[in-house]
Amino acid sequence: MGFHLPGIKRSSSSKGLDVPKGYLAVYVGEKMKRFVIPMSYLNQTSFQDLLSQAVEEFGYDHPMGGLTIPCEEDFFVDITSRLSRC
């Protein structure tokens, strides 16, 4: 890949087996790119806003098997890169 953000692991696999303990898989953007993020992000207000958007759009049924975040990939990377600095 062309870049690396601390705390975020870009994953090309769709299997849940490659998610390390303490992380979770999320699918982002129109192309449903898969990211593996630290569970600690769930406590952050900005990430909770993204989760609220996911609930509004998808409810609690996420067809990809992981959490689907309905935002642009660039926006997601921006938010999570800020969280990784905390």
Biotite code that builds the C-alpha atoms (Angstrom):
import biotite.structure as struc

atoms = struc.array([
    struc.Atom([0.000, 0.000, 0.000], chain_id="A", res_id=1, res_name="MET", atom_name="CA", element="C"),
    struc.Atom([1.047, 3.604, -0.437], chain_id="A", res_id=2, res_name="GLY", atom_name="CA", element="C"),
    struc.Atom([0.634, 4.805, 3.153], chain_id="A", res_id=3, res_name="PHE", atom_name="CA", element="C"),
    struc.Atom([0.321, 3.634, 6.742], chain_id="A", res_id=4, res_name="HIS", atom_name="CA", element="C"),
    struc.Atom([-1.671, 5.201, 9.546], chain_id="A", res_id=5, res_name="LEU", atom_name="CA", element="C"),
    struc.Atom([-0.701, 4.223, 13.083], chain_id="A", res_id=6, res_name="PRO", atom_name="CA", element="C"),
    struc.Atom([-3.411, 2.142, 14.708], chain_id="A", res_id=7, res_name="GLY", atom_name="CA", element="C"),
    struc.Atom([-5.165, 1.335, 11.415], chain_id="A", res_id=8, res_name="ILE", atom_name="CA", element="C"),
    struc.Atom([-4.543, -1.784, 9.448], chain_id="A", res_id=9, res_name="LYS", atom_name="CA", element="C"),
    struc.Atom([-5.700, -1.877, 5.842], chain_id="A", res_id=10, res_name="ARG", atom_name="CA", element="C"),
    struc.Atom([-6.863, -5.360, 5.027], chain_id="A", res_id=11, res_name="SER", atom_name="CA", element="C"),
    struc.Atom([-7.479, -6.899, 1.629], chain_id="A", res_id=12, res_name="SER", atom_name="CA", element="C"),
    struc.Atom([-8.976, -10.073, 3.048], chain_id="A", res_id=13, res_name="SER", atom_name="CA", element="C"),
    struc.Atom([-12.680, -10.356, 3.746], chain_id="A", res_id=14, res_name="SER", atom_name="CA", element="C"),
    struc.Atom([-12.255, -13.117, 6.321], chain_id="A", res_id=15, res_name="LYS", atom_name="CA", element="C"),
    struc.Atom([-12.676, -12.246, 9.976], chain_id="A", res_id=16, res_name="GLY", atom_name="CA", element="C"),
    struc.Atom([-9.825, -14.547, 10.957], chain_id="A", res_id=17, res_name="LEU", atom_name="CA", element="C"),
    struc.Atom([-7.161, -11.921, 10.339], chain_id="A", res_id=18, res_name="ASP", atom_name="CA", element="C"),
    struc.Atom([-8.532, -9.422, 12.866], chain_id="A", res_id=19, res_name="VAL", atom_name="CA", element="C"),
    struc.Atom([-6.174, -9.287, 15.851], chain_id="A", res_id=20, res_name="PRO", atom_name="CA", element="C"),
    struc.Atom([-7.477, -9.254, 19.399], chain_id="A", res_id=21, res_name="LYS", atom_name="CA", element="C"),
    struc.Atom([-8.476, -5.715, 20.395], chain_id="A", res_id=22, res_name="GLY", atom_name="CA", element="C"),
    struc.Atom([-9.370, -4.681, 16.821], chain_id="A", res_id=23, res_name="TYR", atom_name="CA", element="C"),
    struc.Atom([-12.466, -4.822, 14.635], chain_id="A", res_id=24, res_name="LEU", atom_name="CA", element="C"),
    struc.Atom([-13.135, -4.799, 10.912], chain_id="A", res_id=25, res_name="ALA", atom_name="CA", element="C"),
    struc.Atom([-15.102, -1.965, 9.334], chain_id="A", res_id=26, res_name="VAL", atom_name="CA", element="C"),
    struc.Atom([-16.174, -1.422, 5.734], chain_id="A", res_id=27, res_name="TYR", atom_name="CA", element="C"),
    struc.Atom([-16.026, 2.133, 4.426], chain_id="A", res_id=28, res_name="VAL", atom_name="CA", element="C"),
    struc.Atom([-17.063, 4.068, 1.351], chain_id="A", res_id=29, res_name="GLY", atom_name="CA", element="C"),
    struc.Atom([-18.736, 3.262, -1.907], chain_id="A", res_id=30, res_name="GLU", atom_name="CA", element="C"),
    struc.Atom([-16.292, 0.440, -2.664], chain_id="A", res_id=31, res_name="LYS", atom_name="CA", element="C"),
    struc.Atom([-16.642, -0.975, 0.869], chain_id="A", res_id=32, res_name="MET", atom_name="CA", element="C"),
    struc.Atom([-12.910, -0.954, 1.587], chain_id="A", res_id=33, res_name="LYS", atom_name="CA", element="C"),
    struc.Atom([-12.067, -2.947, 4.668], chain_id="A", res_id=34, res_name="ARG", atom_name="CA", element="C"),
    struc.Atom([-10.080, -1.443, 7.538], chain_id="A", res_id=35, res_name="PHE", atom_name="CA", element="C"),
    struc.Atom([-9.077, -3.056, 10.821], chain_id="A", res_id=36, res_name="VAL", atom_name="CA", element="C"),
    struc.Atom([-9.180, -0.496, 13.619], chain_id="A", res_id=37, res_name="ILE", atom_name="CA", element="C"),
    struc.Atom([-8.467, -0.541, 17.358], chain_id="A", res_id=38, res_name="PRO", atom_name="CA", element="C"),
    struc.Atom([-11.522, -1.146, 19.543], chain_id="A", res_id=39, res_name="MET", atom_name="CA", element="C"),
    struc.Atom([-10.461, 1.882, 21.591], chain_id="A", res_id=40, res_name="SER", atom_name="CA", element="C"),
    struc.Atom([-11.838, 4.092, 18.781], chain_id="A", res_id=41, res_name="TYR", atom_name="CA", element="C"),
    struc.Atom([-15.348, 3.056, 19.869], chain_id="A", res_id=42, res_name="LEU", atom_name="CA", element="C"),
    struc.Atom([-15.002, 5.303, 22.926], chain_id="A", res_id=43, res_name="ASN", atom_name="CA", element="C"),
    struc.Atom([-14.152, 8.411, 20.904], chain_id="A", res_id=44, res_name="GLN", atom_name="CA", element="C"),
    struc.Atom([-16.900, 10.970, 20.225], chain_id="A", res_id=45, res_name="THR", atom_name="CA", element="C"),
    struc.Atom([-15.984, 11.501, 16.574], chain_id="A", res_id=46, res_name="SER", atom_name="CA", element="C"),
    struc.Atom([-16.090, 7.759, 15.909], chain_id="A", res_id=47, res_name="PHE", atom_name="CA", element="C"),
    struc.Atom([-19.375, 7.434, 17.795], chain_id="A", res_id=48, res_name="GLN", atom_name="CA", element="C"),
    struc.Atom([-20.807, 9.999, 15.364], chain_id="A", res_id=49, res_name="ASP", atom_name="CA", element="C"),
    struc.Atom([-19.842, 7.680, 12.506], chain_id="A", res_id=50, res_name="LEU", atom_name="CA", element="C"),
    struc.Atom([-21.499, 4.786, 14.334], chain_id="A", res_id=51, res_name="LEU", atom_name="CA", element="C"),
    struc.Atom([-24.705, 6.814, 14.685], chain_id="A", res_id=52, res_name="SER", atom_name="CA", element="C"),
    struc.Atom([-24.701, 7.385, 10.924], chain_id="A", res_id=53, res_name="GLN", atom_name="CA", element="C"),
    struc.Atom([-24.251, 3.646, 10.400], chain_id="A", res_id=54, res_name="ALA", atom_name="CA", element="C"),
    struc.Atom([-27.243, 2.866, 12.605], chain_id="A", res_id=55, res_name="VAL", atom_name="CA", element="C"),
    struc.Atom([-29.388, 5.429, 10.772], chain_id="A", res_id=56, res_name="GLU", atom_name="CA", element="C"),
    struc.Atom([-28.502, 3.997, 7.370], chain_id="A", res_id=57, res_name="GLU", atom_name="CA", element="C"),
    struc.Atom([-28.215, 0.270, 8.059], chain_id="A", res_id=58, res_name="PHE", atom_name="CA", element="C"),
    struc.Atom([-29.786, -0.326, 11.463], chain_id="A", res_id=59, res_name="GLY", atom_name="CA", element="C"),
    struc.Atom([-27.972, -3.148, 13.184], chain_id="A", res_id=60, res_name="TYR", atom_name="CA", element="C"),
    struc.Atom([-27.922, -5.425, 10.131], chain_id="A", res_id=61, res_name="ASP", atom_name="CA", element="C"),
    struc.Atom([-24.602, -5.104, 8.332], chain_id="A", res_id=62, res_name="HIS", atom_name="CA", element="C"),
    struc.Atom([-24.608, -7.254, 5.194], chain_id="A", res_id=63, res_name="PRO", atom_name="CA", element="C"),
    struc.Atom([-20.808, -7.337, 4.846], chain_id="A", res_id=64, res_name="MET", atom_name="CA", element="C"),
    struc.Atom([-20.454, -9.255, 8.113], chain_id="A", res_id=65, res_name="GLY", atom_name="CA", element="C"),
    struc.Atom([-18.507, -6.405, 9.685], chain_id="A", res_id=66, res_name="GLY", atom_name="CA", element="C"),
    struc.Atom([-19.457, -2.912, 10.654], chain_id="A", res_id=67, res_name="LEU", atom_name="CA", element="C"),
    struc.Atom([-20.358, -0.765, 7.622], chain_id="A", res_id=68, res_name="THR", atom_name="CA", element="C"),
    struc.Atom([-19.587, 2.959, 7.926], chain_id="A", res_id=69, res_name="ILE", atom_name="CA", element="C"),
    struc.Atom([-21.537, 5.128, 5.436], chain_id="A", res_id=70, res_name="PRO", atom_name="CA", element="C"),
    struc.Atom([-18.998, 7.846, 4.676], chain_id="A", res_id=71, res_name="CYS", atom_name="CA", element="C"),
    struc.Atom([-16.351, 8.609, 2.101], chain_id="A", res_id=72, res_name="GLU", atom_name="CA", element="C"),
    struc.Atom([-13.083, 6.767, 2.561], chain_id="A", res_id=73, res_name="GLU", atom_name="CA", element="C"),
    struc.Atom([-11.089, 10.032, 2.710], chain_id="A", res_id=74, res_name="ASP", atom_name="CA", element="C"),
    struc.Atom([-13.294, 11.332, 5.539], chain_id="A", res_id=75, res_name="PHE", atom_name="CA", element="C"),
    struc.Atom([-12.893, 8.058, 7.468], chain_id="A", res_id=76, res_name="PHE", atom_name="CA", element="C"),
    struc.Atom([-9.104, 8.144, 7.064], chain_id="A", res_id=77, res_name="VAL", atom_name="CA", element="C"),
    struc.Atom([-9.065, 11.775, 8.243], chain_id="A", res_id=78, res_name="ASP", atom_name="CA", element="C"),
    struc.Atom([-11.110, 10.986, 11.377], chain_id="A", res_id=79, res_name="ILE", atom_name="CA", element="C"),
    struc.Atom([-9.154, 7.867, 12.265], chain_id="A", res_id=80, res_name="THR", atom_name="CA", element="C"),
    struc.Atom([-5.781, 9.520, 11.650], chain_id="A", res_id=81, res_name="SER", atom_name="CA", element="C"),
    struc.Atom([-6.742, 12.137, 14.234], chain_id="A", res_id=82, res_name="ARG", atom_name="CA", element="C"),
    struc.Atom([-7.735, 9.394, 16.672], chain_id="A", res_id=83, res_name="LEU", atom_name="CA", element="C"),
    struc.Atom([-4.452, 7.577, 16.185], chain_id="A", res_id=84, res_name="SER", atom_name="CA", element="C"),
    struc.Atom([-2.609, 10.691, 17.430], chain_id="A", res_id=85, res_name="ARG", atom_name="CA", element="C"),
    struc.Atom([-4.512, 10.671, 20.735], chain_id="A", res_id=86, res_name="CYS", atom_name="CA", element="C"),
])
